Amino acid sequence: MERQQTEGPAVREGIEKHLRASSLSEPIPAVVYCDAHSEEARSVSIHPQVERLLAKPALAASQAREFWEACLHPEDRERILAEHRRALHQGRPLTCEYRLLGTGGQIRWVLDQASVVRDADGTMRLHGVLYDITARKALEEALASRDTILQALAYAAEYFLIHSRTEVTLETVLGRLGEAARVSRVYVFENHQAPDGTLLTSQRYEWTAEGISSQKGNPHLQNFPVQAGGFSRWIETFLQGEPIYGLIEDFPPSERPVLQAQGILSLVAAPIFVNGTLWGFIGFDDCLSPRQWNAVEIDALKTAAHLVGAMLQKKRSEDLLDQATRNLEKEVAEKTAELREANARLHEELRRRQEAQARLSESERRYRELYERSRDGYVRTDFRGVILECNRPFASMLGYADPKEIVGVSCRDMTPPQRFDAITKAMRTLLMERGFSDRFEKQLIRKDGSLLDVEVRMYLHKNTEGTPDSIWTFIQDITDRKLAEQERLRAQKLESLGLLAGGIAHDFNNILTGILGHISLIKHAAKMGAPLIDRLEHVEKACLRAQELTRQLLTFAKGGAPIKKTGSLQDLIRDCTEFSLRGTPCRCRFDLAEDLWLVDYDAAQMSQVIQNLVINAHQAMPHGGLVTVSAHNVVVGDGADPPLPPGRYVRVSVRDQGVGIPKEHLDAVFDPYFTTKKDGSGLGLPTAYSIVKRHDGHITVRSTPGKGTEMVFYLPASTADGAEPAAEDMDGPLACSGRLLLMDDDPIVREVLSAMLEQLGFETEEAHEGMEALSRYEKALAAGRPFAAVILDLTVPGGVGGREIIQKIRALDPSVRAVASSGYANDPVMAQPHAFGFSGVIAKPYRMEDLEKVLRTVLRNRLERDRKPHGKP
């Protein structure tokens, strides 16, 4: 509750003392005041600085309150008085903004910040400071005005883009701009010239606020002479891109009469440029107050001028377009007669086209009938392989009732993944180069998951502009053909197997005859006391021949996995060729690339390939001739011949000048035991074929009867660096002391192997299967008498073989030196012994020299390892 009391002299004196104590008489950049509230009175003391703020003298202290309340803006007075009373009553700080009236009604905005202080006598006081924020408020109002104008400009720009009639659009825009800028009048003047070249300007558009007189009918504003009328300053300023603005009373005397006659107190005028030329100007009048225009508003109104310029430029373009349209219509009218004649010709052409269209429709009907009733499938896809359309036969091939079921499906989803990328890339390369692909075979995945064999050919489809837009694919079901081929191949294989069985029986009977015959002679010679060495050598030769036969059979059937090393084929080709032709009447010519790429190959197996091919060439020319052996680098592309994955290959060719191979025999040259030679075995080329296949290569034959034959094989180039390990010294002494453990399920093998090891100076222990070998090895370690090495048979029927037991032995002794022994050359351990924990391999059958060589390597490696200092690799 506010207490209304009469002000007493004692209270007033206390307030004035408080102001003096607070140094309120010193000049400061704000107005300080003290509002006191006691039991006796309410009083206000205001610093004299208020005179500078309001530009009028302050009253005496006794009248300060009346002075302050009189200066409050009428719209703010009740609110501010209430807030002061509330602050004094509640003892809370005060912060508020309001307006004060100065001399001549000038408005000053202040920020009032005060805090409540209670004196010792209990009097409540507001100690406050009034900050002049008039400039800030003016800036806020200017920014708000700018934002409003910019919003109007955004509306104008949108309205300008939507509506085509410039006159209506411009009048609407002027109205929005006038309301946003809070002006009395907005208008647009256009410059033009009199016949004598005098610069004139005329008002073209106008908007006026409510209660403001319009100047649309003012004749003085039409064809107004700019220079003669005293407005040269405007043109000069406009040409510099700058606006004219300010109070009319501050304008030059030559300009005032025309402006004041329209009731203008203040204005802003900005130039309008169209195509870089001063077209005219836009003006904003204030007829109600002498308005001071700030820079923010002026910039916004200049932007409005630019927008109006764009609109007028659009109008000029529209006028030009209208004129061009009228000219065109005139020209069209003039050409009407010609067009009538042309129209008659057009009708005739249309009739002919309709007839052609009818024929085309009939052709399309026949094509559609063929398309739907054909036994073959037709599919159109995009370049990603997505099906765009297909015929019913194709859908039926895959087990679908309706072609729509597979429209939108990717061909990738219908092709086995291992075939899709290679086939697609290869065929599309040809397709883009020449417009169609070769015929090729592939498999498709049916709806039930089964595979369908098809033959495919693709054609590039182009649109009416000649640009490729899709791919047509013709698909033929070749299931029946494949079945027939399989039956034919099965019959050929049975025939080949018959040849193979007969050949094996024949060769082994011959070998066994030799072995049995020589054994009989040895037994007879032993009874007679004759030397046995010659007969034994013959037995050994027969055994080696049997070994070679079994090696060739294994190589052909499944083969020993090649033990590959990286290197060049150059030396191997030269050595094998020269050796195979030594003592023959044939000459040899080499054509070997100097930069031949390295390959990963088994030297022994590849020697056999080259020797077989060279021997075949020699046998084709029994009376002599030229054998040409060449090797070159080639790059195999997608879908190319030979049928190999794309990449780098080494191509090796052996060409003779012999009688050639008859065409009917070409398909059988790689069949086992097929031969046209009287003394041929029929295993040379099948063996070469099998070896090349296991090297991921391809071998083929070309022959012309009477001119010669060329055998060609391809091997993939290596990705390794080709470094080869240094050759081991095999002439050093073999560590012939020590104990060896041998494990084999065949007692005959154990007996002969023990005898050979004893001949080499070793003490041996025998085991018939893996677990027994493990037990013996463990006992030897426990007794302090470890084995120098172990020889383990890989395959033990009904027992544990070497592949399984080596891991258990190595768990006992990580440094164990183990040799794998097997009669199965295709066992993967024989190709990569170290990957399975073995130090070396020896293939059955073998001689004592072979055994010595393997043991020398294994034991020497161990000795070298044992000699290395402890802790070093």
HELIX and SHEET records of a PDB file:
HELIX    1   1 PRO A    9  ALA A   21  1                                  13    
HELIX    2   2 VAL A   50  LEU A   54  1                                   5    
HELIX    3   3 ALA A   61  GLN A   63  5                                   3    
HELIX    4   4 ALA A   64  CYS A   71  1                                   8    
HELIX    5   5 ARG A   77  GLN A   90  1                                  14    
HELIX    6   6 THR A  103  GLY A  105  5                                   3    
HELIX    7   7 THR A  134  ILE A  162  1                                  29    
HELIX    8   8 THR A  166  ALA A  181  1                                  16    
HELIX    9   9 PRO A  219  LEU A  221  5                                   3    
HELIX   10  10 SER A  232  LEU A  239  1                                   8    
HELIX   11  11 ILE A  248  ASP A  250  5                                   3    
HELIX   12  12 ARG A  256  GLN A  260  1                                   5    
HELIX   13  13 ALA A  295  GLU A  334  1                                  40    
HELIX   14  14 THR A  336  ARG A  373  1                                  38    
HELIX   15  15 ARG A  392  MET A  397  1                                   6    
HELIX   16  16 PRO A  403  GLU A  405  5                                   3    
HELIX   17  17 CYS A  411  MET A  414  5                                   4    
HELIX   18  18 PRO A  417  ARG A  434  1                                  18    
HELIX   19  19 THR A  479  MET A  528  1                                  50    
HELIX   20  20 ILE A  533  ALA A  557  1                                  25    
HELIX   21  21 GLN A  570  LEU A  581  1                                  12    
HELIX   22  22 ALA A  603  GLN A  619  1                                  17    
HELIX   23  23 LYS A  663  ALA A  668  5                                   6    
HELIX   24  24 GLY A  684  ARG A  694  1                                  11    
HELIX   25  25 PRO A  747  GLN A  759  1                                  13    
HELIX   26  26 GLY A  770  ALA A  782  1                                  13    
HELIX   27  27 GLY A  802  LEU A  812  1                                  11    
HELIX   28  28 PRO A  828  ALA A  831  1                                   4    
HELIX   29  29 PRO A  833  PHE A  836  5                                   4    
HELIX   30  30 MET A  848  ARG A  867  1                                  20    
SHEET    1   A 5 ARG A  42  ILE A  46  0                                        
SHEET    2   A 5 VAL A  31  HIS A  37 -1                                        
SHEET    3   A 5 MET A 124  ASP A 132 -1                                        
SHEET    4   A 5 ILE A 107  ARG A 118 -1                                        
SHEET    5   A 5 LEU A  94  LEU A 101 -1                                        
SHEET    1   B 6 PHE A 224  PRO A 225  0                                        
SHEET    2   B 6 LEU A 199  THR A 208 -1                                        
SHEET    3   B 6 ARG A 185  GLN A 193 -1                                        
SHEET    4   B 6 THR A 277  ASP A 286 -1                                        
SHEET    5   B 6 SER A 266  VAL A 274 -1                                        
SHEET    6   B 6 ILE A 244  LEU A 247 -1                                        
SHEET    1   C 5 ILE A 387  CYS A 390  0                                        
SHEET    2   C 5 GLY A 377  THR A 381 -1                                        
SHEET    3   C 5 PRO A 468  ASP A 477 -1                                        
SHEET    4   C 5 LEU A 451  LYS A 462 -1                                        
SHEET    5   C 5 PHE A 440  ILE A 445 -1                                        
SHEET    1   D 2 LYS A 565  GLY A 567  0                                        
SHEET    2   D 2 VAL A 599  TYR A 601 -1                                        
SHEET    1   E 5 CYS A 586  LEU A 592  0                                        
SHEET    2   E 5 GLY A 625  VAL A 636  1                                        
SHEET    3   E 5 GLY A 647  ARG A 655 -1                                        
SHEET    4   E 5 GLY A 708  PRO A 716 -1                                        
SHEET    5   E 5 HIS A 698  THR A 704 -1                                        
SHEET    1   F 5 GLU A 763  ALA A 767  0                                        
SHEET    2   F 5 ARG A 739  MET A 743  1                                        
SHEET    3   F 5 ALA A 789  ASP A 793  1                                        
SHEET    4   F 5 ALA A 818  SER A 822  1                                        
SHEET    5   F 5 GLY A 840  ALA A 843  1                                        
END                                                                             
